[in-house]
Amino acid sequence: MVKTKTGWQTQIQVQDLADTQKLECTCRQCGHVHYLYKATLTGREQDYIDEVQATEKCWARGCGGPVRIVFVRTDELSGFVGGMA
Ligand SMILES: [Zn+2]
């Protein structure tokens, strides 16, 4: 149960994400960036972000390197967050 990894990645599941929440995936090898959304991760709602990070690969052609995931706030519009009707 004890994880040495710290922070939100081990505590937040895909299902906890707001629909507008963007996950910025930066390749550790080539620096290519792509974004994931809740809608992109259909079927992985139970996965924690660190699991997504562990399995997600760089989208750059011919790379496929490991990525680092960072939260990007896109809900400046407000009102969307929290109200899961
Ligand atoms: Zn890459």
PDB file of the backbone (N, CA, C, O) and the ligand in Angstrom, with CONECT records:
HET     ZN  A 101       1
ATOM      1  N   MET A   1       0.824  -1.203   0.000  1.00  0.00           N
ATOM      2  CA  MET A   1       0.000   0.000   0.000  1.00  0.00           C
ATOM      3  C   MET A   1       0.857   1.252   0.000  1.00  0.00           C
ATOM      4  O   MET A   1       0.451   2.310  -0.481  1.00  0.00           O
ATOM      5  N   VAL A   2       2.059   1.104   0.554  1.00  0.00           N
ATOM      6  CA  VAL A   2       2.941   2.272   0.611  1.00  0.00           C
ATOM      7  C   VAL A   2       3.592   2.503  -0.745  1.00  0.00           C
ATOM      8  O   VAL A   2       4.280   1.642  -1.292  1.00  0.00           O
ATOM      9  N   LYS A   3       3.355   3.660  -1.245  1.00  0.00           N
ATOM     10  CA  LYS A   3       3.982   4.019  -2.513  1.00  0.00           C
ATOM     11  C   LYS A   3       5.020   5.106  -2.259  1.00  0.00           C
ATOM     12  O   LYS A   3       4.805   6.037  -1.483  1.00  0.00           O
ATOM     13  N   THR A   4       6.114   4.959  -2.918  1.00  0.00           N
ATOM     14  CA  THR A   4       7.157   5.964  -2.746  1.00  0.00           C
ATOM     15  C   THR A   4       6.879   7.181  -3.621  1.00  0.00           C
ATOM     16  O   THR A   4       7.395   8.276  -3.395  1.00  0.00           O
ATOM     17  N   LYS A   5       6.050   6.947  -4.617  1.00  0.00           N
ATOM     18  CA  LYS A   5       5.694   8.067  -5.473  1.00  0.00           C
ATOM     19  C   LYS A   5       4.797   9.032  -4.704  1.00  0.00           C
ATOM     20  O   LYS A   5       3.982   8.622  -3.878  1.00  0.00           O
ATOM     21  N   THR A   6       4.955  10.256  -4.979  1.00  0.00           N
ATOM     22  CA  THR A   6       4.208  11.255  -4.226  1.00  0.00           C
ATOM     23  C   THR A   6       3.160  11.930  -5.079  1.00  0.00           C
ATOM     24  O   THR A   6       3.187  11.881  -6.309  1.00  0.00           O
ATOM     25  N   GLY A   7       2.236  12.563  -4.382  1.00  0.00           N
ATOM     26  CA  GLY A   7       1.380  13.529  -5.047  1.00  0.00           C
ATOM     27  C   GLY A   7       0.089  13.017  -5.636  1.00  0.00           C
ATOM     28  O   GLY A   7      -0.333  11.882  -5.416  1.00  0.00           O
ATOM     29  N   TRP A   8      -0.500  13.881  -6.372  1.00  0.00           N
ATOM     30  CA  TRP A   8      -1.844  13.699  -6.873  1.00  0.00           C
ATOM     31  C   TRP A   8      -1.979  12.521  -7.825  1.00  0.00           C
ATOM     32  O   TRP A   8      -3.065  11.957  -7.956  1.00  0.00           O
ATOM     33  N   GLN A   9      -0.919  12.148  -8.477  1.00  0.00           N
ATOM     34  CA  GLN A   9      -1.036  11.119  -9.508  1.00  0.00           C
ATOM     35  C   GLN A   9      -1.476   9.777  -8.944  1.00  0.00           C
ATOM     36  O   GLN A   9      -2.107   8.980  -9.639  1.00  0.00           O
ATOM     37  N   THR A  10      -1.143   9.532  -7.689  1.00  0.00           N
ATOM     38  CA  THR A  10      -1.517   8.265  -7.078  1.00  0.00           C
ATOM     39  C   THR A  10      -2.858   8.362  -6.362  1.00  0.00           C
ATOM     40  O   THR A  10      -3.356   7.374  -5.823  1.00  0.00           O
ATOM     41  N   GLN A  11      -3.429   9.542  -6.359  1.00  0.00           N
ATOM     42  CA  GLN A  11      -4.663   9.753  -5.596  1.00  0.00           C
ATOM     43  C   GLN A  11      -5.864  10.076  -6.464  1.00  0.00           C
ATOM     44  O   GLN A  11      -7.007   9.994  -6.013  1.00  0.00           O
ATOM     45  N   ILE A  12      -5.610  10.436  -7.680  1.00  0.00           N
ATOM     46  CA  ILE A  12      -6.704  10.830  -8.555  1.00  0.00           C
ATOM     47  C   ILE A  12      -6.918   9.772  -9.628  1.00  0.00           C
ATOM     48  O   ILE A  12      -5.982   9.345 -10.303  1.00  0.00           O
ATOM     49  N   GLN A  13      -8.173   9.363  -9.767  1.00  0.00           N
ATOM     50  CA  GLN A  13      -8.525   8.413 -10.808  1.00  0.00           C
ATOM     51  C   GLN A  13      -9.074   9.165 -11.999  1.00  0.00           C
ATOM     52  O   GLN A  13      -9.501  10.316 -11.901  1.00  0.00           O
ATOM     53  N   VAL A  14      -9.049   8.483 -13.121  1.00  0.00           N
ATOM     54  CA  VAL A  14      -9.572   9.088 -14.339  1.00  0.00           C
ATOM     55  C   VAL A  14     -11.003   9.560 -14.125  1.00  0.00           C
ATOM     56  O   VAL A  14     -11.401  10.611 -14.627  1.00  0.00           O
ATOM     57  N   GLN A  15     -11.763   8.785 -13.384  1.00  0.00           N
ATOM     58  CA  GLN A  15     -13.168   9.137 -13.184  1.00  0.00           C
ATOM     59  C   GLN A  15     -13.342  10.408 -12.352  1.00  0.00           C
ATOM     60  O   GLN A  15     -14.417  11.008 -12.338  1.00  0.00           O
ATOM     61  N   ASP A  16     -12.275  10.808 -11.661  1.00  0.00           N
ATOM     62  CA  ASP A  16     -12.349  12.025 -10.858  1.00  0.00           C
ATOM     63  C   ASP A  16     -12.135  13.289 -11.684  1.00  0.00           C
ATOM     64  O   ASP A  16     -12.383  14.405 -11.226  1.00  0.00           O
ATOM     65  N   LEU A  17     -11.677  13.085 -12.890  1.00  0.00           N
ATOM     66  CA  LEU A  17     -11.367  14.249 -13.723  1.00  0.00           C
ATOM     67  C   LEU A  17     -12.637  14.945 -14.189  1.00  0.00           C
ATOM     68  O   LEU A  17     -13.655  14.311 -14.468  1.00  0.00           O
ATOM     69  N   ALA A  18     -12.547  16.247 -14.263  1.00  0.00           N
ATOM     70  CA  ALA A  18     -13.620  16.989 -14.903  1.00  0.00           C
ATOM     71  C   ALA A  18     -13.523  16.755 -16.408  1.00  0.00           C
ATOM     72  O   ALA A  18     -12.446  16.486 -16.941  1.00  0.00           O
ATOM     73  N   ASP A  19     -14.647  16.859 -17.070  1.00  0.00           N
ATOM     74  CA  ASP A  19     -14.653  16.616 -18.508  1.00  0.00           C
ATOM     75  C   ASP A  19     -13.705  17.548 -19.257  1.00  0.00           C
ATOM     76  O   ASP A  19     -13.178  17.202 -20.314  1.00  0.00           O
ATOM     77  N   THR A  20     -13.504  18.713 -18.699  1.00  0.00           N
ATOM     78  CA  THR A  20     -12.658  19.695 -19.361  1.00  0.00           C
ATOM     79  C   THR A  20     -11.203  19.616 -18.924  1.00  0.00           C
ATOM     80  O   THR A  20     -10.350  20.339 -19.437  1.00  0.00           O
ATOM     81  N   GLN A  21     -10.928  18.726 -17.968  1.00  0.00           N
ATOM     82  CA  GLN A  21      -9.567  18.635 -17.464  1.00  0.00           C
ATOM     83  C   GLN A  21      -8.636  18.029 -18.508  1.00  0.00           C
ATOM     84  O   GLN A  21      -8.914  16.972 -19.075  1.00  0.00           O
ATOM     85  N   LYS A  22      -7.551  18.709 -18.744  1.00  0.00           N
ATOM     86  CA  LYS A  22      -6.560  18.236 -19.696  1.00  0.00           C
ATOM     87  C   LYS A  22      -5.378  17.654 -18.949  1.00  0.00           C
ATOM     88  O   LYS A  22      -4.911  18.212 -17.956  1.00  0.00           O
ATOM     89  N   LEU A  23      -4.900  16.514 -19.448  1.00  0.00           N
ATOM     90  CA  LEU A  23      -3.666  15.948 -18.927  1.00  0.00           C
ATOM     91  C   LEU A  23      -2.594  16.135 -19.985  1.00  0.00           C
ATOM     92  O   LEU A  23      -2.701  15.625 -21.100  1.00  0.00           O
ATOM     93  N   GLU A  24      -1.578  16.861 -19.620  1.00  0.00           N
ATOM     94  CA  GLU A  24      -0.502  17.119 -20.566  1.00  0.00           C
ATOM     95  C   GLU A  24       0.550  16.035 -20.428  1.00  0.00           C
ATOM     96  O   GLU A  24       1.151  15.863 -19.368  1.00  0.00           O
ATOM     97  N   CYS A  25       0.762  15.310 -21.514  1.00  0.00           N
ATOM     98  CA  CYS A  25       1.733  14.225 -21.506  1.00  0.00           C
ATOM     99  C   CYS A  25       2.973  14.663 -22.288  1.00  0.00           C
ATOM    100  O   CYS A  25       2.920  14.900 -23.495  1.00  0.00           O
ATOM    101  N   THR A  26       4.069  14.760 -21.574  1.00  0.00           N
ATOM    102  CA  THR A  26       5.319  15.167 -22.210  1.00  0.00           C
ATOM    103  C   THR A  26       6.257  13.975 -22.288  1.00  0.00           C
ATOM    104  O   THR A  26       6.529  13.315 -21.285  1.00  0.00           O
ATOM    105  N   CYS A  27       6.738  13.713 -23.470  1.00  0.00           N
ATOM    106  CA  CYS A  27       7.643  12.584 -23.671  1.00  0.00           C
ATOM    107  C   CYS A  27       8.969  12.840 -22.972  1.00  0.00           C
ATOM    108  O   CYS A  27       9.556  13.916 -23.082  1.00  0.00           O
ATOM    109  N   ARG A  28       9.424  11.824 -22.252  1.00  0.00           N
ATOM    110  CA  ARG A  28      10.699  11.954 -21.557  1.00  0.00           C
ATOM    111  C   ARG A  28      11.871  11.788 -22.516  1.00  0.00           C
ATOM    112  O   ARG A  28      13.005  12.134 -22.185  1.00  0.00           O
ATOM    113  N   GLN A  29      11.600  11.270 -23.678  1.00  0.00           N
ATOM    114  CA  GLN A  29      12.681  11.046 -24.633  1.00  0.00           C
ATOM    115  C   GLN A  29      12.827  12.185 -25.633  1.00  0.00           C
ATOM    116  O   GLN A  29      13.922  12.706 -25.842  1.00  0.00           O
ATOM    117  N   CYS A  30      11.712  12.565 -26.246  1.00  0.00           N
ATOM    118  CA  CYS A  30      11.818  13.535 -27.331  1.00  0.00           C
ATOM    119  C   CYS A  30      11.120  14.858 -27.018  1.00  0.00           C
ATOM    120  O   CYS A  30      11.260  15.826 -27.765  1.00  0.00           O
ATOM    121  N   GLY A  31      10.371  14.902 -25.921  1.00  0.00           N
ATOM    122  CA  GLY A  31       9.736  16.156 -25.554  1.00  0.00           C
ATOM    123  C   GLY A  31       8.423  16.425 -26.247  1.00  0.00           C
ATOM    124  O   GLY A  31       7.811  17.472 -26.039  1.00  0.00           O
ATOM    125  N   HIS A  32       7.982  15.489 -27.071  1.00  0.00           N
ATOM    126  CA  HIS A  32       6.697  15.649 -27.738  1.00  0.00           C
ATOM    127  C   HIS A  32       5.584  15.725 -26.697  1.00  0.00           C
ATOM    128  O   HIS A  32       5.599  15.011 -25.694  1.00  0.00           O
ATOM    129  N   VAL A  33       4.631  16.596 -26.954  1.00  0.00           N
ATOM    130  CA  VAL A  33       3.527  16.766 -26.013  1.00  0.00           C
ATOM    131  C   VAL A  33       2.208  16.377 -26.661  1.00  0.00           C
ATOM    132  O   VAL A  33       1.917  16.779 -27.787  1.00  0.00           O
ATOM    133  N   HIS A  34       1.418  15.596 -25.947  1.00  0.00           N
ATOM    134  CA  HIS A  34       0.048  15.366 -26.377  1.00  0.00           C
ATOM    135  C   HIS A  34      -0.848  15.458 -25.153  1.00  0.00           C
ATOM    136  O   HIS A  34      -0.384  15.433 -24.014  1.00  0.00           O
ATOM    137  N   TYR A  35      -2.129  15.564 -25.416  1.00  0.00           N
ATOM    138  CA  TYR A  35      -3.065  15.769 -24.319  1.00  0.00           C
ATOM    139  C   TYR A  35      -4.075  14.634 -24.236  1.00  0.00           C
ATOM    140  O   TYR A  35      -4.496  14.069 -25.245  1.00  0.00           O
ATOM    141  N   LEU A  36      -4.447  14.323 -23.009  1.00  0.00           N
ATOM    142  CA  LEU A  36      -5.481  13.325 -22.773  1.00  0.00           C
ATOM    143  C   LEU A  36      -6.638  13.989 -22.040  1.00  0.00           C
ATOM    144  O   LEU A  36      -6.450  14.906 -21.240  1.00  0.00           O
ATOM    145  N   TYR A  37      -7.807  13.514 -22.326  1.00  0.00           N
ATOM    146  CA  TYR A  37      -8.995  13.971 -21.613  1.00  0.00           C
ATOM    147  C   TYR A  37      -9.699  12.743 -21.051  1.00  0.00           C
ATOM    148  O   TYR A  37      -9.394  11.605 -21.406  1.00  0.00           O
ATOM    149  N   LYS A  38     -10.629  13.008 -20.184  1.00  0.00           N
ATOM    150  CA  LYS A  38     -11.436  11.926 -19.647  1.00  0.00           C
ATOM    151  C   LYS A  38     -12.054  11.124 -20.793  1.00  0.00           C
ATOM    152  O   LYS A  38     -12.089   9.894 -20.762  1.00  0.00           O
ATOM    153  N   ALA A  39     -12.529  11.831 -21.781  1.00  0.00           N
ATOM    154  CA  ALA A  39     -13.169  11.178 -22.912  1.00  0.00           C
ATOM    155  C   ALA A  39     -12.190  10.326 -23.711  1.00  0.00           C
ATOM    156  O   ALA A  39     -12.585   9.372 -24.382  1.00  0.00           O
ATOM    157  N   THR A  40     -10.922  10.677 -23.633  1.00  0.00           N
ATOM    158  CA  THR A  40      -9.893   9.916 -24.339  1.00  0.00           C
ATOM    159  C   THR A  40      -9.584   8.612 -23.623  1.00  0.00           C
ATOM    160  O   THR A  40      -9.068   7.665 -24.217  1.00  0.00           O
ATOM    161  N   LEU A  41      -9.908   8.580 -22.335  1.00  0.00           N
ATOM    162  CA  LEU A  41      -9.527   7.455 -21.496  1.00  0.00           C
ATOM    163  C   LEU A  41     -10.716   6.567 -21.148  1.00  0.00           C
ATOM    164  O   LEU A  41     -10.765   5.976 -20.069  1.00  0.00           O
ATOM    165  N   THR A  42     -11.644   6.481 -22.042  1.00  0.00           N
ATOM    166  CA  THR A  42     -12.818   5.648 -21.835  1.00  0.00           C
ATOM    167  C   THR A  42     -12.400   4.206 -21.544  1.00  0.00           C
ATOM    168  O   THR A  42     -11.562   3.630 -22.240  1.00  0.00           O
ATOM    169  N   GLY A  43     -13.001   3.644 -20.505  1.00  0.00           N
ATOM    170  CA  GLY A  43     -12.659   2.277 -20.135  1.00  0.00           C
ATOM    171  C   GLY A  43     -11.562   2.213 -19.094  1.00  0.00           C
ATOM    172  O   GLY A  43     -11.266   1.145 -18.558  1.00  0.00           O
ATOM    173  N   ARG A  44     -10.960   3.355 -18.806  1.00  0.00           N
ATOM    174  CA  ARG A  44      -9.885   3.369 -17.815  1.00  0.00           C
ATOM    175  C   ARG A  44     -10.271   4.233 -16.614  1.00  0.00           C
ATOM    176  O   ARG A  44      -9.404   4.759 -15.916  1.00  0.00           O
ATOM    177  N   GLU A  45     -11.556   4.371 -16.382  1.00  0.00           N
ATOM    178  CA  GLU A  45     -12.024   5.259 -15.321  1.00  0.00           C
ATOM    179  C   GLU A  45     -11.469   4.894 -13.950  1.00  0.00           C
ATOM    180  O   GLU A  45     -11.305   5.757 -13.088  1.00  0.00           O
ATOM    181  N   GLN A  46     -11.178   3.599 -13.752  1.00  0.00           N
ATOM    182  CA  GLN A  46     -10.695   3.150 -12.447  1.00  0.00           C
ATOM    183  C   GLN A  46      -9.192   3.338 -12.288  1.00  0.00           C
ATOM    184  O   GLN A  46      -8.659   3.151 -11.195  1.00  0.00           O
ATOM    185  N   ASP A  47      -8.520   3.696 -13.338  1.00  0.00           N
ATOM    186  CA  ASP A  47      -7.064   3.839 -13.277  1.00  0.00           C
ATOM    187  C   ASP A  47      -6.668   5.140 -12.592  1.00  0.00           C
ATOM    188  O   ASP A  47      -7.291   6.184 -12.785  1.00  0.00           O
ATOM    189  N   TYR A  48      -5.631   5.047 -11.801  1.00  0.00           N
ATOM    190  CA  TYR A  48      -5.064   6.259 -11.237  1.00  0.00           C
ATOM    191  C   TYR A  48      -4.144   6.893 -12.283  1.00  0.00           C
ATOM    192  O   TYR A  48      -3.672   6.247 -13.219  1.00  0.00           O
ATOM    193  N   ILE A  49      -3.919   8.176 -12.075  1.00  0.00           N
ATOM    194  CA  ILE A  49      -3.140   8.898 -13.070  1.00  0.00           C
ATOM    195  C   ILE A  49      -1.729   8.322 -13.218  1.00  0.00           C
ATOM    196  O   ILE A  49      -1.160   8.330 -14.310  1.00  0.00           O
ATOM    197  N   ASP A  50      -1.182   7.832 -12.134  1.00  0.00           N
ATOM    198  CA  ASP A  50       0.172   7.274 -12.252  1.00  0.00           C
ATOM    199  C   ASP A  50       0.180   6.005 -13.096  1.00  0.00           C
ATOM    200  O   ASP A  50       1.175   5.679 -13.744  1.00  0.00           O
ATOM    201  N   GLU A  51      -0.963   5.285 -13.078  1.00  0.00           N
ATOM    202  CA  GLU A  51      -1.067   4.093 -13.927  1.00  0.00           C
ATOM    203  C   GLU A  51      -1.194   4.481 -15.391  1.00  0.00           C
ATOM    204  O   GLU A  51      -0.652   3.833 -16.287  1.00  0.00           O
ATOM    205  N   VAL A  52      -1.926   5.558 -15.594  1.00  0.00           N
ATOM    206  CA  VAL A  52      -2.043   6.064 -16.962  1.00  0.00           C
ATOM    207  C   VAL A  52      -0.667   6.506 -17.451  1.00  0.00           C
ATOM    208  O   VAL A  52      -0.264   6.239 -18.583  1.00  0.00           O
ATOM    209  N   GLN A  53       0.022   7.182 -16.568  1.00  0.00           N
ATOM    210  CA  GLN A  53       1.352   7.659 -16.935  1.00  0.00           C
ATOM    211  C   GLN A  53       2.284   6.495 -17.247  1.00  0.00           C
ATOM    212  O   GLN A  53       3.114   6.571 -18.153  1.00  0.00           O
ATOM    213  N   ALA A  54       2.134   5.422 -16.486  1.00  0.00           N
ATOM    214  CA  ALA A  54       3.013   4.276 -16.662  1.00  0.00           C
ATOM    215  C   ALA A  54       2.776   3.554 -17.986  1.00  0.00           C
ATOM    216  O   ALA A  54       3.683   2.929 -18.536  1.00  0.00           O
ATOM    217  N   THR A  55       1.550   3.648 -18.485  1.00  0.00           N
ATOM    218  CA  THR A  55       1.230   2.900 -19.696  1.00  0.00           C
ATOM    219  C   THR A  55       1.144   3.780 -20.938  1.00  0.00           C
ATOM    220  O   THR A  55       1.238   3.295 -22.066  1.00  0.00           O
ATOM    221  N   GLU A  56       0.967   5.068 -20.717  1.00  0.00           N
ATOM    222  CA  GLU A  56       0.853   5.963 -21.860  1.00  0.00           C
ATOM    223  C   GLU A  56       2.209   6.103 -22.556  1.00  0.00           C
ATOM    224  O   GLU A  56       3.258   6.192 -21.919  1.00  0.00           O
ATOM    225  N   LYS A  57       2.140   6.119 -23.881  1.00  0.00           N
ATOM    226  CA  LYS A  57       3.370   6.251 -24.657  1.00  0.00           C
ATOM    227  C   LYS A  57       3.331   7.521 -25.496  1.00  0.00           C
ATOM    228  O   LYS A  57       2.269   8.049 -25.828  1.00  0.00           O
ATOM    229  N   CYS A  58       4.495   7.976 -25.816  1.00  0.00           N
ATOM    230  CA  CYS A  58       4.629   9.139 -26.692  1.00  0.00           C
ATOM    231  C   CYS A  58       3.932   8.866 -28.022  1.00  0.00           C
ATOM    232  O   CYS A  58       4.017   7.773 -28.583  1.00  0.00           O
ATOM    233  N   TRP A  59       3.242   9.896 -28.505  1.00  0.00           N
ATOM    234  CA  TRP A  59       2.511   9.736 -29.759  1.00  0.00           C
ATOM    235  C   TRP A  59       3.351  10.091 -30.980  1.00  0.00           C
ATOM    236  O   TRP A  59       2.917   9.906 -32.117  1.00  0.00           O
ATOM    237  N   ALA A  60       4.508  10.581 -30.747  1.00  0.00           N
ATOM    238  CA  ALA A  60       5.356  10.948 -31.892  1.00  0.00           C
ATOM    239  C   ALA A  60       5.714   9.693 -32.673  1.00  0.00           C
ATOM    240  O   ALA A  60       6.062   8.660 -32.101  1.00  0.00           O
ATOM    241  N   ARG A  61       5.621   9.806 -33.964  1.00  0.00           N
ATOM    242  CA  ARG A  61       5.875   8.665 -34.825  1.00  0.00           C
ATOM    243  C   ARG A  61       7.274   8.110 -34.590  1.00  0.00           C
ATOM    244  O   ARG A  61       8.264   8.840 -34.650  1.00  0.00           O
ATOM    245  N   GLY A  62       7.342   6.815 -34.322  1.00  0.00           N
ATOM    246  CA  GLY A  62       8.631   6.164 -34.169  1.00  0.00           C
ATOM    247  C   GLY A  62       9.288   6.351 -32.809  1.00  0.00           C
ATOM    248  O   GLY A  62      10.405   5.885 -32.587  1.00  0.00           O
ATOM    249  N   CYS A  63       8.598   7.029 -31.899  1.00  0.00           N
ATOM    250  CA  CYS A  63       9.203   7.260 -30.579  1.00  0.00           C
ATOM    251  C   CYS A  63       8.665   6.259 -29.568  1.00  0.00           C
ATOM    252  O   CYS A  63       9.342   5.291 -29.224  1.00  0.00           O
ATOM    253  N   GLY A  64       7.428   6.498 -29.087  1.00  0.00           N
ATOM    254  CA  GLY A  64       6.835   5.576 -28.130  1.00  0.00           C
ATOM    255  C   GLY A  64       7.513   5.595 -26.779  1.00  0.00           C
ATOM    256  O   GLY A  64       7.432   4.621 -26.031  1.00  0.00           O
ATOM    257  N   GLY A  65       8.176   6.682 -26.457  1.00  0.00           N
ATOM    258  CA  GLY A  65       8.865   6.796 -25.176  1.00  0.00           C
ATOM    259  C   GLY A  65       7.898   7.020 -24.030  1.00  0.00           C
ATOM    260  O   GLY A  65       6.721   7.307 -24.245  1.00  0.00           O
ATOM    261  N   PRO A  66       8.401   6.887 -22.810  1.00  0.00           N
ATOM    262  CA  PRO A  66       7.564   7.125 -21.622  1.00  0.00           C
ATOM    263  C   PRO A  66       7.226   8.602 -21.479  1.00  0.00           C
ATOM    264  O   PRO A  66       7.984   9.475 -21.901  1.00  0.00           O
ATOM    265  N   VAL A  67       6.081   8.859 -20.879  1.00  0.00           N
ATOM    266  CA  VAL A  67       5.651  10.247 -20.742  1.00  0.00           C
ATOM    267  C   VAL A  67       5.546  10.653 -19.279  1.00  0.00           C
ATOM    268  O   VAL A  67       5.470   9.819 -18.377  1.00  0.00           O
ATOM    269  N   ARG A  68       5.547  11.945 -19.085  1.00  0.00           N
ATOM    270  CA  ARG A  68       5.304  12.523 -17.768  1.00  0.00           C
ATOM    271  C   ARG A  68       4.009  13.303 -17.872  1.00  0.00           C
ATOM    272  O   ARG A  68       3.840  14.121 -18.776  1.00  0.00           O
ATOM    273  N   ILE A  69       3.090  13.050 -16.943  1.00  0.00           N
ATOM    274  CA  ILE A  69       1.781  13.689 -17.025  1.00  0.00           C
ATOM    275  C   ILE A  69       1.681  14.850 -16.037  1.00  0.00           C
ATOM    276  O   ILE A  69       2.025  14.735 -14.861  1.00  0.00           O
ATOM    277  N   VAL A  70       1.203  15.954 -16.560  1.00  0.00           N
ATOM    278  CA  VAL A  70       0.992  17.145 -15.743  1.00  0.00           C
ATOM    279  C   VAL A  70      -0.442  17.610 -15.935  1.00  0.00           C
ATOM    280  O   VAL A  70      -0.993  17.557 -17.034  1.00  0.00           O
ATOM    281  N   PHE A  71      -1.027  18.062 -14.848  1.00  0.00           N
ATOM    282  CA  PHE A  71      -2.376  18.613 -14.902  1.00  0.00           C
ATOM    283  C   PHE A  71      -2.358  19.984 -15.553  1.00  0.00           C
ATOM    284  O   PHE A  71      -1.537  20.832 -15.204  1.00  0.00           O
ATOM    285  N   VAL A  72      -3.242  20.198 -16.476  1.00  0.00           N
ATOM    286  CA  VAL A  72      -3.392  21.526 -17.037  1.00  0.00           C
ATOM    287  C   VAL A  72      -4.801  21.999 -16.757  1.00  0.00           C
ATOM    288  O   VAL A  72      -5.779  21.350 -17.129  1.00  0.00           O
ATOM    289  N   ARG A  73      -4.888  23.111 -16.113  1.00  0.00           N
ATOM    290  CA  ARG A  73      -6.195  23.647 -15.760  1.00  0.00           C
ATOM    291  C   ARG A  73      -6.840  24.320 -16.957  1.00  0.00           C
ATOM    292  O   ARG A  73      -6.277  25.248 -17.538  1.00  0.00           O
ATOM    293  N   THR A  74      -8.013  23.853 -17.320  1.00  0.00           N
ATOM    294  CA  THR A  74      -8.696  24.458 -18.461  1.00  0.00           C
ATOM    295  C   THR A  74     -10.074  24.957 -18.053  1.00  0.00           C
ATOM    296  O   THR A  74     -10.839  25.452 -18.880  1.00  0.00           O
ATOM    297  N   ASP A  75     -10.379  24.821 -16.775  1.00  0.00           N
ATOM    298  CA  ASP A  75     -11.730  25.155 -16.353  1.00  0.00           C
ATOM    299  C   ASP A  75     -11.861  26.601 -15.877  1.00  0.00           C
ATOM    300  O   ASP A  75     -12.547  26.888 -14.896  1.00  0.00           O
ATOM    301  N   GLU A  76     -11.211  27.476 -16.571  1.00  0.00           N
ATOM    302  CA  GLU A  76     -11.291  28.890 -16.230  1.00  0.00           C
ATOM    303  C   GLU A  76     -12.735  29.379 -16.314  1.00  0.00           C
ATOM    304  O   GLU A  76     -13.126  30.339 -15.650  1.00  0.00           O
ATOM    305  N   LEU A  77     -13.487  28.716 -17.120  1.00  0.00           N
ATOM    306  CA  LEU A  77     -14.866  29.149 -17.305  1.00  0.00           C
ATOM    307  C   LEU A  77     -15.691  28.958 -16.053  1.00  0.00           C
ATOM    308  O   LEU A  77     -16.728  29.595 -15.867  1.00  0.00           O
ATOM    309  N   SER A  78     -15.212  28.067 -15.195  1.00  0.00           N
ATOM    310  CA  SER A  78     -15.886  27.767 -13.934  1.00  0.00           C
ATOM    311  C   SER A  78     -17.299  27.266 -14.152  1.00  0.00           C
ATOM    312  O   SER A  78     -17.831  27.307 -15.261  1.00  0.00           O
ATOM    313  N   GLY A  79     -17.893  26.794 -13.074  1.00  0.00           N
ATOM    314  CA  GLY A  79     -19.255  26.303 -13.210  1.00  0.00           C
ATOM    315  C   GLY A  79     -19.300  24.861 -13.668  1.00  0.00           C
ATOM    316  O   GLY A  79     -20.233  24.133 -13.330  1.00  0.00           O
ATOM    317  N   PHE A  80     -18.317  24.443 -14.425  1.00  0.00           N
ATOM    318  CA  PHE A  80     -18.277  23.072 -14.896  1.00  0.00           C
ATOM    319  C   PHE A  80     -17.823  22.112 -13.812  1.00  0.00           C
ATOM    320  O   PHE A  80     -18.301  20.981 -13.730  1.00  0.00           O
ATOM    321  N   VAL A  81     -16.911  22.564 -12.995  1.00  0.00           N
ATOM    322  CA  VAL A  81     -16.293  21.694 -12.016  1.00  0.00           C
ATOM    323  C   VAL A  81     -17.252  21.356 -10.882  1.00  0.00           C
ATOM    324  O   VAL A  81     -17.928  22.233 -10.343  1.00  0.00           O
ATOM    325  N   GLY A  82     -17.300  20.114 -10.538  1.00  0.00           N
ATOM    326  CA  GLY A  82     -18.042  19.717  -9.356  1.00  0.00           C
ATOM    327  C   GLY A  82     -19.477  19.287  -9.649  1.00  0.00           C
ATOM    328  O   GLY A  82     -19.955  18.311  -9.072  1.00  0.00           O
ATOM    329  N   GLY A  83     -20.136  19.967 -10.495  1.00  0.00           N
ATOM    330  CA  GLY A  83     -21.546  19.687 -10.697  1.00  0.00           C
ATOM    331  C   GLY A  83     -21.847  18.521 -11.590  1.00  0.00           C
ATOM    332  O   GLY A  83     -22.511  18.676 -12.614  1.00  0.00           O
ATOM    333  N   MET A  84     -21.378  17.367 -11.226  1.00  0.00           N
ATOM    334  CA  MET A  84     -21.602  16.170 -12.030  1.00  0.00           C
ATOM    335  C   MET A  84     -23.072  15.760 -12.013  1.00  0.00           C
ATOM    336  O   MET A  84     -23.466  14.893 -11.233  1.00  0.00           O
ATOM    337  N   ALA A  85     -23.834  16.340 -12.818  1.00  0.00           N
ATOM    338  CA  ALA A  85     -25.274  16.081 -12.805  1.00  0.00           C
ATOM    339  C   ALA A  85     -25.583  14.683 -13.323  1.00  0.00           C
ATOM    340  O   ALA A  85     -26.748  14.291 -13.384  1.00  0.00           O
TER     341      ALA A  85
HETATM  342 ZN    ZN A 101       8.692  10.909 -27.822  1.00  0.00          ZN2+
END
